Amino acid sequence: MANLQVRDIDNRLYESLKRRAELEHRSVSQEVVKIIENHLERDGFESESRTIEFLKLTNSWHDDKTAKELITEIKSSRSKKNRTRITDELFD
């Protein structure tokens, strides 16, 4: 099993870790390992979850129009006079 040494930990942080470890009936070292494990599991899950949700969107919009027809429709719906309009509102 690998060892990890962490240096120059602020006393307040160490005391917080120590209190948390006592509450969980663990050593400080065991508590740090548990915190790291929980963090890495959560990050992996959230990342995987976001990827799955994004992939669900794939092919979620179906239209019988061709790409050229869609582009023409989008361009024709744009208004040139609105592009040069100056307002006092941010992102108006």
Solvent accessible surface area in square Angstrom, and as a share of the most:
residue,aa,sasa,rsa
1,M,240,1.07
2,A,98,0.76
3,N,152,0.78
4,L,135,0.67
5,Q,136,0.60
6,V,88,0.51
7,R,177,0.65
8,D,149,0.77
9,I,60,0.30
10,D,76,0.39
11,N,122,0.63
12,R,193,0.71
13,L,94,0.47
14,Y,90,0.34
15,E,76,0.34
16,S,49,0.32
17,L,24,0.12
18,K,82,0.35
19,R,138,0.50
20,R,119,0.44
21,A,1,0.01
22,E,107,0.48
23,L,142,0.71
24,E,89,0.40
25,H,169,0.75
26,R,77,0.28
27,S,56,0.36
28,V,34,0.20
29,S,77,0.50
30,Q,106,0.47
31,E,2,0.01
32,V,41,0.23
33,V,80,0.46
34,K,73,0.31
35,I,51,0.26
36,I,73,0.37
37,E,81,0.36
38,N,67,0.35
39,H,82,0.36
40,L,113,0.56
41,E,119,0.54
42,R,124,0.45
43,D,59,0.30
44,G,40,0.39
45,F,142,0.59
46,E,62,0.28
47,S,59,0.38
48,E,105,0.47
49,S,39,0.25
50,R,156,0.57
51,T,72,0.42
52,I,83,0.42
53,E,93,0.42
54,F,138,0.57
55,L,107,0.53
56,K,131,0.55
57,L,117,0.58
58,T,81,0.47
59,N,114,0.58
60,S,71,0.46
61,W,179,0.63
62,H,146,0.65
63,D,63,0.33
64,D,152,0.79
65,K,86,0.36
66,T,79,0.46
67,A,71,0.55
68,K,160,0.68
69,E,92,0.41
70,L,37,0.19
71,I,91,0.46
72,T,84,0.49
73,E,87,0.39
74,I,91,0.46
75,K,126,0.54
76,S,88,0.57
77,S,90,0.58
78,R,131,0.48
79,S,42,0.27
80,K,170,0.72
81,K,162,0.69
82,N,81,0.41
83,R,159,0.58
84,T,112,0.65
85,R,135,0.49
86,I,163,0.83
87,T,53,0.31
88,D,151,0.78
89,E,119,0.54
90,L,147,0.73
91,F,189,0.79
92,D,101,0.52
